[in-house]
């Protein structure tokens, strides 16, 4: 008969105490309260560098970590993992003390899975970086208060994250932390959301008169939302002012540019509109 330990929280027999637990009272695993005083549970919850969905499990019993870096994680479809189940590993996480990075993690469309995270950074030297996450469309939902952050905030090159999401997050944080350091690119309207159609809810775009080389694009803009007394559209970003087509292997992608932005009815060049899939 083998020997094991009783995991206190769930009364389950395990071969060894997992990260975030310590062996006490003979054969029992007692939950460790992570803090700098105990070196984040003897190092078990100190620095977490996550490079795969499977690595999420290393955070399951950590309520507080020194560093959490998540980077270069492919989409779930490519890896064959159940991400909803994997995200439950974040349920215990309440605080990140020094560094929090999410870089090129294609499994996140929101940060709502960090549902109990209430504080990031305990000094002004802390850093929060959220960059190059292709499918991230929101930070924390309105129904879920975001964490209070301290230190330096850098949010850049998130293709589908609109500026309003970032501004709301920064404004909320600065009501609690006046000395938040926000990098200039974080608030640059061209540094995020460039594939998100962030203003498309206010525009009505139709395309007609499609011919072999040209098409007509009609853009209807609510005057009260986008025009100043000068008569110029000052709030429309680059992606909504003129159109060209970019062929890909299987489809055409519509892109917009800022040339002649005062013309709402414009004839545009169309390249390979009915491009066949590659190899056919």
Secondary structure, 3 states (H helix, E strand, C coil): CCCCEEECCCCEEECCCCCCEEEECCCEEEECCCCHHHHHHHCCCCEEEECCHHHHHHHCCCCEEEEEEEEEECCHHHHCCCHHHHHHHHCCCCEEEEEEEEEEECCCCCCCCCCCCCEECCCCCCEEEEECCCCCCCCCCCCCCCCEECCEEEEECCCCCCHHHHHHHHHHHHCCCCCCEECHHHHCCCCCCCCCCCCHHHEEEEEECCCCCEEEEEEEECHHHHECCCCCECCCCHHHCEEEEEECCCCEEEEEECCCCCCCEEEEECCCCCCCCCCC
